[in-house]
Amino acid sequence: MANANYKLEKEIVQRKNAEESLASEKERLAVTLRSIGEGVIAVDNLGKITLINSMAESIVGLTSEIAAGMDLDEAFRLFNSSTGSRIENPASVSIKNGEIVVFGHHTKIISNTGHEIFASITCAPIRDRGEKIIGAILAFRDMSEQKKIEEELLKISKLESLSLLASGIAHDFNNFLTGIVGNISLAKMLASPEDEIHKILTSAEDISFQAKGLTVQLLTFAKGSTANKKLADIGELLKNSISFMARGSNVKCEFDISDKLASAEIDVSQINQVVSNLVINSIQAMPGGGTIKVVAKNVSIDGEKLPLTKGRYVRVTFSDNGSGIEEKNLAKIFDPYFTTKARGNGLGLSSVYSIIKSHGGLITVDSKPGTGATFAIYLPAADGTAAELKTEARPSTAKEKKAVMNGKILIMDDEELIRNITSQLLNHLGFETMTAADGAEALEIYKAALDSGAPFDAVITDLTVPGGMGGVEMLQNIIRFDPEVKAIAASGYFSDQSKIEDFEKAGFKEYITKPFKINELVRTLQKLINKDNQG
């Protein structure tokens, strides 16, 4: 009897120890499941939930008490993120086939609270000691952030490809424009200023230079840009840009521009972009037609009512009678990616805000739904009026041109069209010219002329020659035997001040942006050759 009691007590102790050990194991398992960063759900071979950890609770939107005993398909709803169609639960596949099932992070889980996440899911069968499948266990991780990163990287990759395309288009378009503008300039020289054809050619020239602004925007998109500021007539810019943007629409433009409007130091292409964006917004807000009223005048700011440094500013207001902006959206319209348009990208007004800010200015908006909107931009005023600026920018007089009509110029450009038209224009004005298709040819021509005692007065050179020596390398070679060489860089890429400084360091004395007007080129040559003659 005593022996039987002893055995019973021993069995009780062993069972108690086993239960404590089992409880301890369960506790360790529970702690482990709570601690890991993945959701874990276990199901029996009927697909009923037997275990769910805290991360899984958070993802599927159910507590363990509610989830216990639920059918997995009811608690764990999976969808294809591309098609939106329901996906068969991996647990049933794993139990049926006895294999591990893996779903990539393009699988979407819609929780019981309606929240959506993208998840990576792995499911494996659970086997007993006899290798019989008694259920399955799912482990899944929230991959939403990683998917966003991948999407952003894909966008960046696409933008890089678009940037290369935009850069190439802008380069070729600039070359075509240079040829067009050059031929127009030559035709104007052959016509009398009083002829009607001269006026038509001048109009064609102006339109060509408006098209130049498109290439500047393409290059800004492709390469990025800092402001390259110069004094400009704001009134003339407004009239040209707005009339161009509104052409073909059912919107009327009214201008009220002060006769004494101050000039401003601006990046013309960037401010054109600002004006274009604001005008396009107004046109889109008035699909049935309407009026855009543009008012430009000088104002003095005391620095109290507006967050601007005290001083003189040019204020331009753009008012339309369109649909207006809801009050709740007014504070957000300059935020990147905010848009109320079905096909908008939310970058237009944020770009406008950034450009105006980089100019030391301010943009404000006043609007009510149904009454239209008024945008006001403030730009620091420069000394002098726009009328004075026009006087300073007059084309060279005949006397001024005569001072440099005997120069000898070397033209290097890989585009035959540009070489020929630039040479014809300068020859017509009295210059002697020679041309080269790449830097190596230009180098030989320049050295031969120097050795013969009839050196070139200046070199006009393109910068990039596909498969050949470009302008920078050519100039570095020339400087070795003629440090006094006067080289002019001609390119469509001078949208960034830092790039200009790089070319100055390379030895260029001047630069000119393609396409250029002939009087711009003459003034640039004049500056170089006359300076040398005066010295």
C-alpha positions in Angstrom: 0.0 0.0 0.0 2.8 2.4 0.9 4.6 1.5 -2.3 1.4 2.3 -4.3 1.0 5.7 -2.6 4.7 6.5 -3.3 4.2 5.7 -7.0 1.0 7.8 -7.2 2.7 10.8 -5.5 5.6 10.4 -7.9 3.3 10.5 -10.9 1.5 13.5 -9.5 4.8 15.4 -9.1 5.9 14.4 -12.6 2.6 15.4 -14.1 2.8 18.7 -12.2 6.3 19.3 -13.4 5.2 18.5 -16.9 2.3 20.9 -16.7 4.5 23.6 -15.3 7.1 22.9 -18.0 4.3 23.1 -20.6 2.9 26.3 -19.1 6.4 27.7 -19.2 6.9 26.7 -22.8 3.6 28.3 -23.7 4.5 31.5 -21.9 7.9 31.6 -23.7 6.1 31.0 -27.0 3.5 33.7 -26.2 6.3 36.2 -25.3 8.2 35.2 -28.5 5.1 35.7 -30.6 4.4 39.0 -29.0 8.0 40.2 -29.5 8.6 39.4 -33.2 7.8 42.0 -35.8 5.8 39.7 -38.0 2.2 38.7 -37.8 1.6 35.1 -36.9 -1.6 33.1 -37.3 -2.0 29.3 -36.7 -5.0 27.4 -38.0 -6.2 23.8 -37.7 -6.7 21.5 -40.7 -10.2 22.9 -41.1 -8.9 26.4 -41.5 -10.1 27.6 -38.0 -7.8 30.1 -36.2 -6.2 28.6 -33.1 -3.5 31.2 -32.4 -2.9 34.8 -33.3 -0.2 37.1 -32.0 -0.4 40.9 -31.2 1.1 42.0 -34.5 -1.4 39.9 -36.5 -4.2 41.4 -34.3 -3.1 44.8 -35.3 -2.9 44.0 -39.0 -6.1 42.1 -39.4 -8.0 44.3 -36.9 -9.2 41.5 -34.6 -8.4 40.6 -31.0 -7.3 37.1 -30.2 -10.5 36.5 -28.3 -12.7 37.3 -31.3 -10.4 35.7 -33.8 -10.2 32.3 -32.0 -12.3 29.7 -33.9 -13.0 32.0 -36.8 -12.6 30.8 -40.3 -9.3 32.1 -41.7 -10.9 33.3 -45.0 -13.2 35.5 -42.9 -10.5 37.0 -40.8 -7.6 37.1 -43.2 -8.8 38.6 -46.6 -6.2 38.7 -49.3 -6.4 40.5 -52.7 -4.2 40.9 -55.8 -2.9 44.5 -55.6 -2.8 44.8 -59.4 -6.2 43.3 -60.4 -8.1 43.8 -57.1 -9.4 40.2 -57.3 -9.6 38.0 -54.2 -6.7 35.5 -53.6 -7.1 32.0 -52.3 -5.9 31.7 -48.7 -2.4 30.2 -48.6 -3.2 28.0 -45.6 -5.7 25.9 -47.5 -3.1 25.4 -50.3 -0.3 24.6 -47.7 -2.6 22.0 -45.9 -3.8 20.4 -49.1 -0.4 20.1 -50.8 1.8 19.8 -47.7 4.2 22.4 -48.9 5.4 25.9 -48.0 3.5 28.7 -49.9 5.1 32.2 -50.4 3.2 35.3 -51.5 5.2 38.4 -52.6 4.7 41.8 -51.1 2.3 42.8 -53.9 -0.4 40.9 -51.9 -2.9 43.3 -50.3 -4.5 42.6 -46.9 -7.8 44.4 -46.2 -8.3 44.3 -42.4 -11.7 44.0 -40.7 -11.5 47.8 -40.0 -11.1 48.5 -43.7 -7.3 49.4 -43.5 -5.2 48.2 -46.4 -1.6 47.1 -46.3 0.8 45.3 -48.6 2.3 42.2 -47.1 4.8 39.4 -47.7 3.3 36.1 -46.6 4.8 32.7 -45.9 2.7 29.7 -44.9 3.9 26.3 -43.9 2.0 23.1 -42.8 2.1 22.0 -39.2 2.8 18.2 -38.7 2.5 16.0 -35.6 5.0 13.5 -34.5 3.6 11.0 -37.0 4.1 13.6 -39.9 0.4 14.0 -40.2 -0.7 17.5 -41.2 -2.8 19.0 -38.4 -2.9 22.6 -39.5 -0.8 25.5 -40.9 1.0 28.5 -39.6 1.2 31.9 -41.5 3.9 34.5 -40.9 3.4 37.9 -42.6 5.1 41.2 -42.6 3.8 44.7 -43.4 5.7 45.7 -46.6 3.7 48.9 -47.4 6.7 51.2 -46.7 9.0 49.1 -48.8 6.5 49.0 -51.7 6.3 52.9 -51.5 10.1 53.1 -51.7 10.1 50.7 -54.7 7.5 52.8 -56.4 9.4 56.0 -55.7 12.6 54.4 -57.0 10.7 53.4 -60.1 9.4 57.0 -60.5 13.0 58.3 -60.1 14.2 55.8 -62.8 11.4 56.9 -65.1 12.2 60.6 -64.4 15.9 59.9 -65.2 15.0 58.4 -68.5 12.6 61.3 -69.2 15.4 63.7 -68.2 17.8 62.2 -70.8 15.0 62.4 -73.4 14.1 65.9 -72.5 17.8 67.0 -72.6 18.2 65.5 -76.0 15.0 67.1 -77.4 16.0 70.5 -75.9 19.5 70.3 -77.4 18.2 69.4 -80.9 15.3 71.9 -80.7 17.7 74.6 -79.7 19.9 73.8 -82.7 16.9 73.9 -85.1 15.8 77.2 -83.5 19.3 78.7 -84.0 19.1 77.8 -87.7 15.5 79.3 -88.0 16.4 82.5 -86.1 19.6 82.9 -88.1 17.8 82.7 -91.4 15.1 85.1 -90.2 17.9 87.5 -89.1 19.6 87.2 -92.5 16.3 87.8 -94.3 15.6 90.9 -92.2 19.0 92.3 -93.2 18.0 91.9 -96.9 14.7 93.7 -96.3 14.1 97.4 -95.7 12.8 98.2 -92.1 9.8 99.9 -93.7 8.7 96.9 -95.7 5.8 94.8 -94.5 7.9 91.6 -94.9 10.3 93.1 -92.3 7.5 93.3 -89.7 6.4 89.8 -90.5 10.0 88.5 -90.0 10.3 90.4 -86.8 7.1 88.7 -85.5 8.4 85.3 -86.6 11.6 86.0 -84.7 9.7 87.0 -81.5 7.7 83.8 -81.7 10.9 81.7 -82.2 12.3 83.2 -79.0 9.1 82.4 -77.1 9.7 78.8 -78.2 13.2 79.1 -76.7 11.5 79.3 -73.3 10.1 75.8 -73.9 13.6 74.4 -74.3 14.7 76.3 -71.1 11.9 74.5 -69.2 12.9 71.2 -70.7 16.5 71.7 -69.6 15.4 72.8 -66.2 13.4 69.6 -65.9 16.3 67.5 -67.2 19.1 69.0 -65.3 17.7 71.2 -62.5 18.4 74.9 -62.3 19.3 77.7 -60.1 18.1 81.2 -61.0 20.2 83.0 -63.6 18.9 86.5 -63.0 19.2 89.6 -65.1 17.3 92.9 -65.4 14.1 92.5 -67.3 10.9 94.4 -68.3 8.1 92.7 -66.3 5.4 94.4 -68.3 6.7 93.2 -71.7 7.2 89.7 -70.2 3.6 89.6 -69.0 2.1 90.7 -72.3 4.1 88.3 -74.4 3.7 85.3 -72.1 0.0 85.7 -71.3 -1.0 86.4 -74.8 0.9 83.4 -76.0 -0.7 81.1 -73.3 -4.2 82.3 -73.9 -4.0 82.1 -77.7 -6.6 79.6 -78.9 -8.6 79.6 -75.7 -12.0 81.2 -75.1 -10.5 83.4 -72.4 -10.0 87.2 -72.8 -7.0 88.9 -71.3 -7.1 92.5 -69.9 -3.9 94.3 -69.0 -3.4 97.3 -66.6 0.3 97.8 -66.5 1.8 101.0 -65.1 3.8 103.2 -67.6 6.4 103.7 -64.9 6.6 100.1 -63.9 10.0 99.3 -62.4 12.3 96.7 -63.9 13.2 93.6 -61.9 16.2 91.3 -61.6 14.7 87.9 -62.5 15.3 84.6 -64.2 13.2 85.3 -67.2 12.5 81.6 -68.0 11.5 80.9 -64.4 9.1 83.9 -64.1 7.7 82.9 -67.5 7.0 79.5 -65.9 5.2 81.2 -63.0 3.1 83.3 -65.3 2.3 80.2 -67.5 1.2 78.1 -64.5 -1.1 80.9 -63.1 -2.7 81.6 -66.5 -3.3 77.9 -67.2 -4.9 77.5 -63.8 -7.2 80.4 -64.6 -8.1 79.1 -68.1 -8.9 75.6 -66.6 -11.1 77.3 -63.9 -13.2 79.0 -66.7 -14.1 76.1 -69.1 -17.0 78.2 -70.4 -14.8 81.2 -71.0 -14.1 84.4 -69.0 -11.6 87.1 -68.3 -8.2 87.2 -66.8 -7.3 90.7 -65.6 -3.6 91.4 -65.0 -2.6 94.4 -63.1 1.1 95.4 -62.6 2.3 98.4 -60.6 5.0 99.5 -58.2 4.4 99.3 -54.4 6.3 100.1 -51.3 6.3 97.5 -48.5 6.9 98.5 -44.9 7.5 94.9 -43.7 4.6 94.9 -41.3 1.5 93.7 -43.2 3.4 91.2 -45.4 6.3 88.9 -44.6 8.7 90.8 -46.9 11.8 92.9 -46.4 11.0 96.6 -46.4 11.5 98.2 -49.8 10.1 98.7 -53.3 8.4 95.8 -55.2 6.7 95.1 -58.4 3.2 93.7 -57.6 1.4 91.7 -60.3 -2.1 90.4 -59.7 -3.9 87.8 -61.8 -7.7 87.8 -61.3 -10.2 85.5 -63.0 -14.0 85.0 -62.7 -13.7 81.2 -62.5 -14.9 78.6 -60.1 -12.7 79.8 -57.2 -11.0 77.8 -54.4 -12.7 76.3 -51.4 -11.6 77.9 -48.1 -10.4 74.5 -46.7 -8.0 74.2 -49.7 -6.5 77.7 -49.6 -3.9 76.8 -47.0 -2.8 73.7 -49.0 -2.7 74.9 -52.6 1.1 75.5 -52.5 1.9 72.2 -51.0 3.7 69.7 -53.2 1.4 67.0 -54.7 -1.8 68.7 -53.5 -4.3 69.0 -56.4 -8.1 69.0 -56.8 -7.8 68.3 -60.6 -8.5 64.8 -61.9 -5.3 64.8 -64.0 -3.2 67.2 -62.0 0.2 66.3 -60.5 0.1 68.9 -57.7 3.5 70.4 -58.7 2.4 73.6 -60.6 1.7 76.0 -57.7 4.4 74.5 -55.5 6.9 75.3 -58.3 5.4 78.8 -58.5 5.8 79.3 -54.8 9.4 78.0 -54.8 10.5 80.2 -57.8 9.0 83.4 -56.3 10.6 82.7 -52.9 14.0 82.1 -54.6 13.6 85.6 -56.1 13.1 87.2 -52.7 9.4 87.7 -53.3 6.0 86.5 -52.1 2.9 85.0 -53.6 -0.6 85.3 -52.0 -4.0 84.1 -53.0 -7.6 85.4 -52.3 -10.6 83.4 -53.4 -14.1 82.3 -52.6 -16.0 79.5 -54.3 -18.0 80.9 -57.3 -16.3 84.3 -57.4 -13.0 83.5 -59.0 -9.5 83.8 -57.6 -6.8 86.5 -57.4 -3.1 85.6 -57.1 -0.6 88.4 -56.3 3.1 88.1 -56.8 5.6 90.5 -55.3 9.1 90.8 -56.9 11.9 93.1 -55.6 12.1 96.2 -57.9 15.4 97.2 -59.4 16.5 100.8 -60.0 15.2 102.4 -63.1 12.0 101.8 -65.1 11.3 99.3 -67.9 11.4 102.1 -70.4 15.0 103.0 -69.4 15.9 99.3 -69.7 14.6 99.3 -73.3 16.8 102.3 -74.1 19.9 100.6 -72.7 19.1 97.4 -74.7 18.8 99.2 -78.1 20.5 97.3 -80.9 24.0 98.5 -81.8 24.1 101.6 -84.0 25.6 101.5 -87.4 28.7 103.4 -86.0 29.1 100.8 -83.2 28.8 97.9 -85.7 31.4 99.5 -88.0 33.9 99.4 -85.2 34.1 95.6 -85.4 33.3 94.7 -89.0 36.8 93.7 -89.8 37.2 90.8 -87.3 38.4 87.4 -88.2 36.2 84.7 -86.6 36.5 80.9 -86.3 33.2 79.1 -85.8 33.1 75.5 -84.5 29.9 73.6 -84.4 29.0 70.0 -85.3 25.8 71.1 -86.9 26.4 72.2 -90.5 23.2 74.3 -90.5 24.4 76.4 -87.5 28.0 76.7 -89.0 26.7 77.9 -92.3 24.0 80.4 -91.1 26.3 82.0 -88.4 29.0 82.3 -91.1 26.6 83.9 -93.6 25.3 86.4 -91.0 28.8 87.5 -89.9 30.0 87.6 -93.5 27.1 89.8 -94.5 28.1 92.2 -91.7 31.7 92.3 -92.9 33.4 89.7 -90.8 35.8 87.2 -92.2 34.9 83.7 -91.1 36.1 80.1 -91.2 34.3 77.0 -89.9 35.1 73.7 -88.3 32.9 70.6 -87.6 34.7 69.6 -84.4 37.4 70.7 -81.9 40.3 68.8 -83.6 39.6 70.5 -86.9 39.2 73.9 -85.3 42.5 73.4 -83.4 44.4 72.8 -86.6 42.8 75.8 -88.3 43.5 78.1 -85.4 47.1 77.1 -85.1 47.7 77.4 -88.8 46.3 81.0 -88.8 48.4 81.9 -85.8 51.6 80.5 -87.4 50.8 82.5 -90.6 50.7 85.8 -88.8 46.9 86.2 -89.5 45.4 85.0 -86.2 41.7 84.9 -85.4 40.2 87.7 -83.4 37.7 85.4 -81.7 36.4 81.8 -81.6 32.7 81.0 -81.4 32.4 77.3 -80.3 29.8 74.8 -79.4 30.6 72.8 -76.3 29.5 69.2 -77.1 30.5 67.3 -80.2 29.2 63.7 -80.2 32.1 61.3 -80.8 34.6 64.2 -81.2 36.6 66.9 -79.4 34.3 69.4 -77.8 34.7 73.1 -77.1 36.2 72.9 -73.6 38.9 70.4 -74.7 39.7 72.4 -77.8 40.1 75.6 -75.8 42.4 74.0 -73.3 44.6 72.9 -76.1 44.6 76.4 -77.7 45.5 78.1 -74.4 48.7 76.1 -74.3 50.1 77.9 -77.3 47.9 81.1 -77.2 46.9 82.1 -73.7 45.3 85.3 -75.0 42.7 83.4 -77.1 39.3 85.0 -77.0 36.7 82.2 -77.0 32.9 82.5 -76.8 30.9 79.5 -75.6 27.7 79.1 -77.6 25.2 76.6 -75.9 21.7 76.1 -75.0 22.7 75.0 -71.5 23.4 78.3 -69.7 20.4 78.1 -67.3 22.5 77.6 -64.2 24.9 80.2 -62.9 27.3 77.5 -61.6 27.6 76.2 -65.1 28.6 79.6 -66.4 31.3 79.9 -63.7 32.6 76.5 -64.8 33.0 77.7 -68.4 34.7 80.9 -67.2 37.2 78.8 -65.3 37.8 76.8 -68.4 39.0 80.0 -70.2 36.0 81.3 -72.1 35.8 85.1 -72.1 32.1 85.3 -73.0 29.1 83.0 -73.5 26.0 83.3 -75.6 22.8 81.2 -75.3 21.4 79.4 -78.4 19.3 80.5 -80.2 20.8 84.0 -80.2 19.9 87.2 -82.1 22.6 88.5 -84.4 22.8 91.8 -82.5 23.5 89.8 -79.3 26.4 88.1 -81.1 27.7 91.3 -82.6 27.7 93.0 -79.1 29.5 90.1 -77.7 32.2 90.2 -80.4 32.3 93.9 -80.1 33.1 93.7 -76.4 36.0 91.3 -77.0 37.5 92.8 -80.1 37.1 96.5 -79.2 38.5 95.8 -75.7 41.6 94.4 -77.3 41.9 97.3 -79.8 41.5 99.8 -77.0 44.1 98.0 -74.9 
